[in-house]
Amino acid sequence: MASPGRNEPCPCGSGRNFKHCSLQAQDEEDSQRVRLRSAEGVLVPALFSYAAQDFGEECFDEA
Ligand SMILES: [Zn+2]
């Protein structure tokens, strides 16, 4: 059983090329996972600095 080429019809029977169907779904899933992982690395420090800014402004208003 040969694996389908990127330009062959997708084995799922949708009639679309493999690269536009299952292969694209795999790529999308992978890129979302990578984006999520890199977002965590950026978002957490960003949240801390945002919270620090927020508290700082509140203290400034009260003073
Ligand atoms: Zn498919």
N, CA, C, O and the ligand as a Tripos MOL2 file, in Angstrom:
@<TRIPOS>MOLECULE
protein
  253   251    64     0     0
PROTEIN
NO_CHARGES

@<TRIPOS>ATOM
      1 N           0.8490   -1.2000    0.0000 N.3       1 MET1
      2 CA          0.0000    0.0000    0.0000 C.3       1 MET1
      3 C           0.8840    1.2500    0.0000 C.2       1 MET1
      4 O           1.5820    1.5200    0.9770 O.2       1 MET1
      5 N           0.8530    1.9890   -1.0680 N.am      2 ALA2
      6 CA          1.6940    3.1850   -1.1900 C.3       2 ALA2
      7 C           1.0300    4.3760   -0.5150 C.2       2 ALA2
      8 O          -0.1920    4.5200   -0.5500 O.2       2 ALA2
      9 N           1.8320    5.2170    0.0910 N.am      3 SER3
     10 CA          1.2660    6.4260    0.6870 C.3       3 SER3
     11 C           0.9360    7.4090   -0.4270 C.2       3 SER3
     12 O           1.6620    7.4820   -1.4180 O.2       3 SER3
     13 N          -0.1350    8.1570   -0.2830 N.am      4 PRO4
     14 CA         -0.5640    9.0640   -1.3500 C.3       4 PRO4
     15 C           0.3890   10.2390   -1.4990 C.2       4 PRO4
     16 O           0.9420   10.7370   -0.5190 O.2       4 PRO4
     17 N           0.5700   10.6730   -2.7390 N.am      5 GLY5
     18 CA          1.3760   11.8690   -2.9860 C.3       5 GLY5
     19 C           0.5800   13.1130   -2.6590 C.2       5 GLY5
     20 O          -0.6400   13.0570   -2.5010 O.2       5 GLY5
     21 N           1.2620   14.2240   -2.5570 N.am      6 ARG6
     22 CA          0.5880   15.4760   -2.1930 C.3       6 ARG6
     23 C          -0.4260   15.8940   -3.2490 C.2       6 ARG6
     24 O          -1.4320   16.5280   -2.9320 O.2       6 ARG6
     25 N          -0.1610   15.5360   -4.5110 N.am      7 ASN7
     26 CA         -1.0600   15.9570   -5.5890 C.3       7 ASN7
     27 C          -2.0340   14.8550   -5.9840 C.2       7 ASN7
     28 O          -2.7700   15.0120   -6.9590 O.2       7 ASN7
     29 N          -2.0550   13.7450   -5.2510 N.am      8 GLU8
     30 CA         -2.9980   12.6670   -5.5220 C.3       8 GLU8
     31 C          -4.3110   12.9660   -4.8080 C.2       8 GLU8
     32 O          -4.3240   13.7110   -3.8270 O.2       8 GLU8
     33 N          -5.4250   12.3900   -5.2920 N.am      9 PRO9
     34 CA         -6.6980   12.5570   -4.5750 C.3       9 PRO9
     35 C          -6.5800   12.0230   -3.1570 C.2       9 PRO9
     36 O          -5.9490   10.9910   -2.9320 O.2       9 PRO9
     37 N          -7.1810   12.7160   -2.2040 N.am     10 CYS10
     38 CA         -7.0820   12.3230   -0.8050 C.3      10 CYS10
     39 C          -7.7690   10.9800   -0.5850 C.2      10 CYS10
     40 O          -8.8580   10.7560   -1.1120 O.2      10 CYS10
     41 N          -7.1510   10.0780    0.1870 N.am     11 PRO11
     42 CA         -7.7450    8.7610    0.4500 C.3      11 PRO11
     43 C          -9.0180    8.8260    1.2780 C.2      11 PRO11
     44 O          -9.7070    7.8140    1.4090 O.2      11 PRO11
     45 N          -9.3520    9.9740    1.8380 N.am     12 CYS12
     46 CA        -10.5640   10.0690    2.6540 C.3      12 CYS12
     47 C         -11.8030   10.1140    1.7820 C.2      12 CYS12
     48 O         -12.9180    9.9810    2.2860 O.2      12 CYS12
     49 N         -11.6230   10.3040    0.4470 N.am     13 GLY13
     50 CA        -12.7580   10.2510   -0.4660 C.3      13 GLY13
     51 C         -13.4110   11.5880   -0.6970 C.2      13 GLY13
     52 O         -14.4840   11.6370   -1.2980 O.2      13 GLY13
     53 N         -12.8100   12.6910   -0.2420 N.am     14 SER14
     54 CA        -13.4240   14.0000   -0.4270 C.3      14 SER14
     55 C         -13.3000   14.4670   -1.8710 C.2      14 SER14
     56 O         -14.0170   15.3730   -2.2950 O.2      14 SER14
     57 N         -12.3750   13.8420   -2.6420 N.am     15 GLY15
     58 CA        -12.1750   14.2410   -4.0300 C.3      15 GLY15
     59 C         -11.1860   15.3790   -4.1730 C.2      15 GLY15
     60 O         -10.8370   15.7540   -5.2920 O.2      15 GLY15
     61 N         -10.7290   15.9320   -3.0700 N.am     16 ARG16
     62 CA         -9.7500   17.0080   -3.1220 C.3      16 ARG16
     63 C          -8.3490   16.4030   -3.1160 C.2      16 ARG16
     64 O          -8.1650   15.2580   -2.7030 O.2      16 ARG16
     65 N          -7.3650   17.1710   -3.5720 N.am     17 ASN17
     66 CA         -5.9960   16.7000   -3.5190 C.3      17 ASN17
     67 C          -5.5830   16.5050   -2.0600 C.2      17 ASN17
     68 O          -6.0480   17.2010   -1.1580 O.2      17 ASN17
     69 N          -4.7040   15.5430   -1.8670 N.am     18 PHE18
     70 CA         -4.2660   15.2210   -0.5060 C.3      18 PHE18
     71 C          -3.6980   16.4580    0.1870 C.2      18 PHE18
     72 O          -3.9330   16.6790    1.3750 O.2      18 PHE18
     73 N          -2.9350   17.2730   -0.5800 N.am     19 LYS19
     74 CA         -2.2850   18.4300    0.0550 C.3      19 LYS19
     75 C          -3.3020   19.5010    0.4590 C.2      19 LYS19
     76 O          -3.0250   20.3450    1.3110 O.2      19 LYS19
     77 N          -4.4940   19.4530   -0.1730 N.am     20 HIS20
     78 CA         -5.5220   20.4410    0.1880 C.3      20 HIS20
     79 C          -6.4940   19.8890    1.2150 C.2      20 HIS20
     80 O          -7.3920   20.6000    1.6670 O.2      20 HIS20
     81 N          -6.3230   18.6290    1.5880 N.am     21 CYS21
     82 CA         -7.2950   18.0030    2.4930 C.3      21 CYS21
     83 C          -6.6070   17.5500    3.7730 C.2      21 CYS21
     84 O          -6.3690   18.3590    4.6700 O.2      21 CYS21
     85 N          -6.2890   16.2680    3.8640 N.am     22 SER22
     86 CA         -5.7220   15.7370    5.1000 C.3      22 SER22
     87 C          -4.3760   16.3750    5.4060 C.2      22 SER22
     88 O          -4.0840   16.6860    6.5610 O.2      22 SER22
     89 N          -3.5580   16.5710    4.3880 N.am     23 LEU23
     90 CA         -2.2250   17.1300    4.6270 C.3      23 LEU23
     91 C          -2.3330   18.5420    5.1710 C.2      23 LEU23
     92 O          -1.5840   18.9240    6.0700 O.2      23 LEU23
     93 N          -3.2630   19.3190    4.6320 N.am     24 GLN24
     94 CA         -3.4430   20.6920    5.0930 C.3      24 GLN24
     95 C          -3.9750   20.7060    6.5250 C.2      24 GLN24
     96 O          -3.5840   21.5510    7.3310 O.2      24 GLN24
     97 N          -4.8600   19.7760    6.8330 N.am     25 ALA25
     98 CA         -5.3980   19.6880    8.1820 C.3      25 ALA25
     99 C          -4.2870   19.3750    9.1690 C.2      25 ALA25
    100 O          -4.2450   19.9350   10.2640 O.2      25 ALA25
    101 N          -3.3860   18.4800    8.7810 N.am     26 GLN26
    102 CA         -2.2480   18.1530    9.6490 C.3      26 GLN26
    103 C          -1.3700   19.3780    9.8520 C.2      26 GLN26
    104 O          -0.9830   19.6960   10.9770 O.2      26 GLN26
    105 N          -1.0570   20.0670    8.7500 N.am     27 ASP27
    106 CA         -0.2020   21.2510    8.8480 C.3      27 ASP27
    107 C          -0.8390   22.3010    9.7400 C.2      27 ASP27
    108 O          -0.1630   22.9250   10.5570 O.2      27 ASP27
    109 N          -2.1400   22.4950    9.5810 N.am     28 GLU28
    110 CA         -2.8480   23.5020   10.3660 C.3      28 GLU28
    111 C          -2.7840   23.1580   11.8500 C.2      28 GLU28
    112 O          -2.5720   24.0260   12.6970 O.2      28 GLU28
    113 N          -2.9710   21.8750   12.1450 N.am     29 GLU29
    114 CA         -2.9340   21.4440   13.5310 C.3      29 GLU29
    115 C          -1.5520   21.6870   14.1250 C.2      29 GLU29
    116 O          -1.4210   22.1730   15.2480 O.2      29 GLU29
    117 N          -0.5280   21.3410   13.3560 N.am     30 ASP30
    118 CA          0.8430   21.5250   13.8350 C.3      30 ASP30
    119 C           1.1430   22.9990   14.0630 C.2      30 ASP30
    120 O           1.7280   23.3600   15.0840 O.2      30 ASP30
    121 N           0.7500   23.8510   13.1300 N.am     31 SER31
    122 CA          1.0910   25.2660   13.2500 C.3      31 SER31
    123 C           0.3200   25.8930   14.4090 C.2      31 SER31
    124 O           0.8230   26.8020   15.0680 O.2      31 SER31
    125 N          -0.9030   25.4100   14.6600 N.am     32 GLN32
    126 CA         -1.6480   25.9290   15.8060 C.3      32 GLN32
    127 C          -0.9630   25.5480   17.1060 C.2      32 GLN32
    128 O          -0.9060   26.3360   18.0500 O.2      32 GLN32
    129 N          -0.4360   24.3060   17.1400 N.am     33 ARG33
    130 CA          0.2310   23.8470   18.3540 C.3      33 ARG33
    131 C           1.4880   24.6890   18.5910 C.2      33 ARG33
    132 O           1.7740   25.0920   19.7190 O.2      33 ARG33
    133 N           2.2260   24.9450   17.5220 N.am     34 VAL34
    134 CA          3.4460   25.7480   17.6440 C.3      34 VAL34
    135 C           3.0950   27.1680   18.0700 C.2      34 VAL34
    136 O           3.7640   27.7570   18.9190 O.2      34 VAL34
    137 N           2.0300   27.7140   17.4670 N.am     35 ARG35
    138 CA          1.6250   29.0840   17.7920 C.3      35 ARG35
    139 C           1.2250   29.1710   19.2670 C.2      35 ARG35
    140 O           1.5570   30.1360   19.9550 O.2      35 ARG35
    141 N           0.5060   28.1480   19.7400 N.am     36 LEU36
    142 CA          0.0620   28.1490   21.1260 C.3      36 LEU36
    143 C           1.2590   28.1050   22.0550 C.2      36 LEU36
    144 O           1.3110   28.8140   23.0600 O.2      36 LEU36
    145 N           2.2330   27.2520   21.7020 N.am     37 ARG37
    146 CA          3.3970   27.0980   22.5670 C.3      37 ARG37
    147 C           4.1880   28.4040   22.6170 C.2      37 ARG37
    148 O           4.6370   28.8230   23.6840 O.2      37 ARG37
    149 N           4.3560   29.0430   21.4610 N.am     38 SER38
    150 CA          5.1380   30.2840   21.4530 C.3      38 SER38
    151 C           4.3350   31.4080   22.0920 C.2      38 SER38
    152 O           4.9110   32.3390   22.6550 O.2      38 SER38
    153 N           3.0010   31.3270   22.0100 N.am     39 ALA39
    154 CA          2.1700   32.3570   22.6210 C.3      39 ALA39
    155 C           2.2990   32.3030   24.1350 C.2      39 ALA39
    156 O           2.2960   33.3440   24.7920 O.2      39 ALA39
    157 N           2.4110   31.1020   24.6990 N.am     40 GLU40
    158 CA          2.5680   30.9820   26.1460 C.3      40 GLU40
    159 C           3.8400   31.6800   26.6090 C.2      40 GLU40
    160 O           3.8460   32.3610   27.6340 O.2      40 GLU40
    161 N           4.9140   31.5060   25.8490 N.am     41 GLY41
    162 CA          6.1930   32.1100   26.2200 C.3      41 GLY41
    163 C           6.1300   33.6270   26.1760 C.2      41 GLY41
    164 O           6.8370   34.2980   26.9290 O.2      41 GLY41
    165 N           5.2920   34.1780   25.3010 N.am     42 VAL42
    166 CA          5.2080   35.6360   25.1600 C.3      42 VAL42
    167 C           4.1320   36.1880   26.0790 C.2      42 VAL42
    168 O           4.2890   37.2550   26.6730 O.2      42 VAL42
    169 N           3.0220   35.4340   26.1870 N.am     43 LEU43
    170 CA          1.8450   35.9580   26.8740 C.3      43 LEU43
    171 C           2.0830   36.0700   28.3720 C.2      43 LEU43
    172 O           1.6830   37.0610   28.9830 O.2      43 LEU43
    173 N           2.7220   35.0810   28.9760 N.am     44 VAL44
    174 CA          2.8760   35.0940   30.4290 C.3      44 VAL44
    175 C           3.6930   36.2950   30.9050 C.2      44 VAL44
    176 O           3.2440   37.0020   31.8070 O.2      44 VAL44
    177 N           4.8680   36.5540   30.3400 N.am     45 PRO45
    178 CA          5.5950   37.7660   30.7470 C.3      45 PRO45
    179 C           4.8150   39.0330   30.4160 C.2      45 PRO45
    180 O           4.8860   40.0140   31.1560 O.2      45 PRO45
    181 N           4.0680   39.0190   29.3040 N.am     46 ALA46
    182 CA          3.2970   40.1960   28.9130 C.3      46 ALA46
    183 C           2.2020   40.4600   29.9260 C.2      46 ALA46
    184 O           1.9330   41.6140   30.2600 O.2      46 ALA46
    185 N           1.5570   39.3960   30.4280 N.am     47 LEU47
    186 CA          0.4990   39.5580   31.4300 C.3      47 LEU47
    187 C           1.0810   40.1410   32.7110 C.2      47 LEU47
    188 O           0.4670   41.0020   33.3410 O.2      47 LEU47
    189 N           2.2620   39.6720   33.0960 N.am     48 PHE48
    190 CA          2.8660   40.1740   34.3260 C.3      48 PHE48
    191 C           3.1700   41.6620   34.2020 C.2      48 PHE48
    192 O           2.9000   42.4360   35.1200 O.2      48 PHE48
    193 N           3.7290   42.0540   33.0730 N.am     49 SER49
    194 CA          4.0810   43.4650   32.9150 C.3      49 SER49
    195 C           2.8180   44.3070   32.8110 C.2      49 SER49
    196 O           2.7900   45.4470   33.2740 O.2      49 SER49
    197 N           1.7520   43.7400   32.1940 N.am     50 TYR50
    198 CA          0.4870   44.4750   32.0800 C.3      50 TYR50
    199 C          -0.1260   44.6690   33.4630 C.2      50 TYR50
    200 O          -0.6250   45.7480   33.7820 O.2      50 TYR50
    201 N          -0.0850   43.6020   34.2940 N.am     51 ALA51
    202 CA         -0.6350   43.6910   35.6400 C.3      51 ALA51
    203 C           0.1560   44.7060   36.4490 C.2      51 ALA51
    204 O          -0.4220   45.4720   37.2200 O.2      51 ALA51
    205 N           1.4460   44.7180   36.2830 N.am     52 ALA52
    206 CA          2.2800   45.6660   37.0220 C.3      52 ALA52
    207 C           1.9250   47.0900   36.6100 C.2      52 ALA52
    208 O           1.8630   47.9840   37.4540 O.2      52 ALA52
    209 N           1.6950   47.3040   35.3250 N.am     53 GLN53
    210 CA          1.3050   48.6290   34.8390 C.3      53 GLN53
    211 C          -0.0310   49.0360   35.4390 C.2      53 GLN53
    212 O          -0.2200   50.1760   35.8650 O.2      53 GLN53
    213 N          -0.9800   48.0520   35.4660 N.am     54 ASP54
    214 CA         -2.3220   48.3240   35.9480 C.3      54 ASP54
    215 C          -2.2850   48.7400   37.4150 C.2      54 ASP54
    216 O          -2.8800   49.7480   37.7950 O.2      54 ASP54
    217 N          -1.5850   47.9620   38.2330 N.am     55 PHE55
    218 CA         -1.4990   48.2840   39.6590 C.3      55 PHE55
    219 C          -0.8070   49.6240   39.8550 C.2      55 PHE55
    220 O          -1.2000   50.4230   40.7050 O.2      55 PHE55
    221 N           0.2140   49.8530   39.0690 N.am     56 GLY56
    222 CA          0.9590   51.0970   39.1880 C.3      56 GLY56
    223 C           0.0490   52.2990   38.9390 C.2      56 GLY56
    224 O           0.1270   53.3010   39.6500 O.2      56 GLY56
    225 N          -0.8020   52.1970   37.9390 N.am     57 GLU57
    226 CA         -1.6880   53.3120   37.6150 C.3      57 GLU57
    227 C          -2.7250   53.5190   38.7150 C.2      57 GLU57
    228 O          -3.0590   54.6530   39.0570 O.2      57 GLU57
    229 N          -3.2360   52.4060   39.2710 N.am     58 GLU58
    230 CA         -4.2300   52.5170   40.3520 C.3      58 GLU58
    231 C          -3.6320   53.2480   41.5490 C.2      58 GLU58
    232 O          -4.2510   54.1540   42.1070 O.2      58 GLU58
    233 N          -2.4300   52.8480   41.9330 N.am     59 CYS59
    234 CA         -1.7610   53.4890   43.0610 C.3      59 CYS59
    235 C          -1.5730   54.9720   42.7660 C.2      59 CYS59
    236 O          -1.7300   55.8200   43.6450 O.2      59 CYS59
    237 N          -1.2400   55.2620   41.5390 N.am     60 PHE60
    238 CA         -0.9800   56.6690   41.1650 C.3      60 PHE60
    239 C          -2.2570   57.5020   41.2850 C.2      60 PHE60
    240 O          -2.2300   58.6580   41.7090 O.2      60 PHE60
    241 N          -3.4100   56.8640   40.8880 N.am     61 ASP61
    242 CA         -4.6860   57.5870   40.9570 C.3      61 ASP61
    243 C          -5.0700   57.8930   42.4070 C.2      61 ASP61
    244 O          -5.5740   58.9710   42.7220 O.2      61 ASP61
    245 N          -4.8110   56.8970   43.2920 N.am     62 GLU62
    246 CA         -5.2220   57.0440   44.6790 C.3      62 GLU62
    247 C          -4.3660   58.0790   45.4190 C.2      62 GLU62
    248 O          -4.8250   58.7370   46.3520 O.2      62 GLU62
    249 N          -3.1470   58.1980   44.9890 N.am     63 ALA63
    250 CA         -2.2250   59.0870   45.6950 C.3      63 ALA63
    251 C          -2.6240   60.5670   45.5440 C.2      63 ALA63
    252 O          -1.9490   61.4460   46.0800 O.2      63 ALA63
    253 ZN         -9.1880   14.0790    2.7970 Zn       64 ZN64
@<TRIPOS>BOND
     1     1     2 1
     2     2     3 1
     3     3     4 2
     4     3     5 am
     5     5     6 1
     6     6     7 1
     7     7     8 2
     8     7     9 am
     9     9    10 1
    10    10    11 1
    11    11    12 2
    12    11    13 am
    13    13    14 1
    14    14    15 1
    15    15    16 2
    16    15    17 am
    17    17    18 1
    18    18    19 1
    19    19    20 2
    20    19    21 am
    21    21    22 1
    22    22    23 1
    23    23    24 2
    24    23    25 am
    25    25    26 1
    26    26    27 1
    27    27    28 2
    28    27    29 am
    29    29    30 1
    30    30    31 1
    31    31    32 2
    32    31    33 am
    33    33    34 1
    34    34    35 1
    35    35    36 2
    36    35    37 am
    37    37    38 1
    38    38    39 1
    39    39    40 2
    40    39    41 am
    41    41    42 1
    42    42    43 1
    43    43    44 2
    44    43    45 am
    45    45    46 1
    46    46    47 1
    47    47    48 2
    48    47    49 am
    49    49    50 1
    50    50    51 1
    51    51    52 2
    52    51    53 am
    53    53    54 1
    54    54    55 1
    55    55    56 2
    56    55    57 am
    57    57    58 1
    58    58    59 1
    59    59    60 2
    60    59    61 am
    61    61    62 1
    62    62    63 1
    63    63    64 2
    64    63    65 am
    65    65    66 1
    66    66    67 1
    67    67    68 2
    68    67    69 am
    69    69    70 1
    70    70    71 1
    71    71    72 2
    72    71    73 am
    73    73    74 1
    74    74    75 1
    75    75    76 2
    76    75    77 am
    77    77    78 1
    78    78    79 1
    79    79    80 2
    80    79    81 am
    81    81    82 1
    82    82    83 1
    83    83    84 2
    84    83    85 am
    85    85    86 1
    86    86    87 1
    87    87    88 2
    88    87    89 am
    89    89    90 1
    90    90    91 1
    91    91    92 2
    92    91    93 am
    93    93    94 1
    94    94    95 1
    95    95    96 2
    96    95    97 am
    97    97    98 1
    98    98    99 1
    99    99   100 2
   100    99   101 am
   101   101   102 1
   102   102   103 1
   103   103   104 2
   104   103   105 am
   105   105   106 1
   106   106   107 1
   107   107   108 2
   108   107   109 am
   109   109   110 1
   110   110   111 1
   111   111   112 2
   112   111   113 am
   113   113   114 1
   114   114   115 1
   115   115   116 2
   116   115   117 am
   117   117   118 1
   118   118   119 1
   119   119   120 2
   120   119   121 am
   121   121   122 1
   122   122   123 1
   123   123   124 2
   124   123   125 am
   125   125   126 1
   126   126   127 1
   127   127   128 2
   128   127   129 am
   129   129   130 1
   130   130   131 1
   131   131   132 2
   132   131   133 am
   133   133   134 1
   134   134   135 1
   135   135   136 2
   136   135   137 am
   137   137   138 1
   138   138   139 1
   139   139   140 2
   140   139   141 am
   141   141   142 1
   142   142   143 1
   143   143   144 2
   144   143   145 am
   145   145   146 1
   146   146   147 1
   147   147   148 2
   148   147   149 am
   149   149   150 1
   150   150   151 1
   151   151   152 2
   152   151   153 am
   153   153   154 1
   154   154   155 1
   155   155   156 2
   156   155   157 am
   157   157   158 1
   158   158   159 1
   159   159   160 2
   160   159   161 am
   161   161   162 1
   162   162   163 1
   163   163   164 2
   164   163   165 am
   165   165   166 1
   166   166   167 1
   167   167   168 2
   168   167   169 am
   169   169   170 1
   170   170   171 1
   171   171   172 2
   172   171   173 am
   173   173   174 1
   174   174   175 1
   175   175   176 2
   176   175   177 am
   177   177   178 1
   178   178   179 1
   179   179   180 2
   180   179   181 am
   181   181   182 1
   182   182   183 1
   183   183   184 2
   184   183   185 am
   185   185   186 1
   186   186   187 1
   187   187   188 2
   188   187   189 am
   189   189   190 1
   190   190   191 1
   191   191   192 2
   192   191   193 am
   193   193   194 1
   194   194   195 1
   195   195   196 2
   196   195   197 am
   197   197   198 1
   198   198   199 1
   199   199   200 2
   200   199   201 am
   201   201   202 1
   202   202   203 1
   203   203   204 2
   204   203   205 am
   205   205   206 1
   206   206   207 1
   207   207   208 2
   208   207   209 am
   209   209   210 1
   210   210   211 1
   211   211   212 2
   212   211   213 am
   213   213   214 1
   214   214   215 1
   215   215   216 2
   216   215   217 am
   217   217   218 1
   218   218   219 1
   219   219   220 2
   220   219   221 am
   221   221   222 1
   222   222   223 1
   223   223   224 2
   224   223   225 am
   225   225   226 1
   226   226   227 1
   227   227   228 2
   228   227   229 am
   229   229   230 1
   230   230   231 1
   231   231   232 2
   232   231   233 am
   233   233   234 1
   234   234   235 1
   235   235   236 2
   236   235   237 am
   237   237   238 1
   238   238   239 1
   239   239   240 2
   240   239   241 am
   241   241   242 1
   242   242   243 1
   243   243   244 2
   244   243   245 am
   245   245   246 1
   246   246   247 1
   247   247   248 2
   248   247   249 am
   249   249   250 1
   250   250   251 1
   251   251   252 2
@<TRIPOS>SUBSTRUCTURE
     1 MET1         2 RESIDUE 1 A MET
     2 ALA2         6 RESIDUE 1 A ALA
     3 SER3        10 RESIDUE 1 A SER
     4 PRO4        14 RESIDUE 1 A PRO
     5 GLY5        18 RESIDUE 1 A GLY
     6 ARG6        22 RESIDUE 1 A ARG
     7 ASN7        26 RESIDUE 1 A ASN
     8 GLU8        30 RESIDUE 1 A GLU
     9 PRO9        34 RESIDUE 1 A PRO
    10 CYS10       38 RESIDUE 1 A CYS
    11 PRO11       42 RESIDUE 1 A PRO
    12 CYS12       46 RESIDUE 1 A CYS
    13 GLY13       50 RESIDUE 1 A GLY
    14 SER14       54 RESIDUE 1 A SER
    15 GLY15       58 RESIDUE 1 A GLY
    16 ARG16       62 RESIDUE 1 A ARG
    17 ASN17       66 RESIDUE 1 A ASN
    18 PHE18       70 RESIDUE 1 A PHE
    19 LYS19       74 RESIDUE 1 A LYS
    20 HIS20       78 RESIDUE 1 A HIS
    21 CYS21       82 RESIDUE 1 A CYS
    22 SER22       86 RESIDUE 1 A SER
    23 LEU23       90 RESIDUE 1 A LEU
    24 GLN24       94 RESIDUE 1 A GLN
    25 ALA25       98 RESIDUE 1 A ALA
    26 GLN26      102 RESIDUE 1 A GLN
    27 ASP27      106 RESIDUE 1 A ASP
    28 GLU28      110 RESIDUE 1 A GLU
    29 GLU29      114 RESIDUE 1 A GLU
    30 ASP30      118 RESIDUE 1 A ASP
    31 SER31      122 RESIDUE 1 A SER
    32 GLN32      126 RESIDUE 1 A GLN
    33 ARG33      130 RESIDUE 1 A ARG
    34 VAL34      134 RESIDUE 1 A VAL
    35 ARG35      138 RESIDUE 1 A ARG
    36 LEU36      142 RESIDUE 1 A LEU
    37 ARG37      146 RESIDUE 1 A ARG
    38 SER38      150 RESIDUE 1 A SER
    39 ALA39      154 RESIDUE 1 A ALA
    40 GLU40      158 RESIDUE 1 A GLU
    41 GLY41      162 RESIDUE 1 A GLY
    42 VAL42      166 RESIDUE 1 A VAL
    43 LEU43      170 RESIDUE 1 A LEU
    44 VAL44      174 RESIDUE 1 A VAL
    45 PRO45      178 RESIDUE 1 A PRO
    46 ALA46      182 RESIDUE 1 A ALA
    47 LEU47      186 RESIDUE 1 A LEU
    48 PHE48      190 RESIDUE 1 A PHE
    49 SER49      194 RESIDUE 1 A SER
    50 TYR50      198 RESIDUE 1 A TYR
    51 ALA51      202 RESIDUE 1 A ALA
    52 ALA52      206 RESIDUE 1 A ALA
    53 GLN53      210 RESIDUE 1 A GLN
    54 ASP54      214 RESIDUE 1 A ASP
    55 PHE55      218 RESIDUE 1 A PHE
    56 GLY56      222 RESIDUE 1 A GLY
    57 GLU57      226 RESIDUE 1 A GLU
    58 GLU58      230 RESIDUE 1 A GLU
    59 CYS59      234 RESIDUE 1 A CYS
    60 PHE60      238 RESIDUE 1 A PHE
    61 ASP61      242 RESIDUE 1 A ASP
    62 GLU62      246 RESIDUE 1 A GLU
    63 ALA63      250 RESIDUE 1 A ALA
    64 ZN64       253 GROUP 0 **** ****
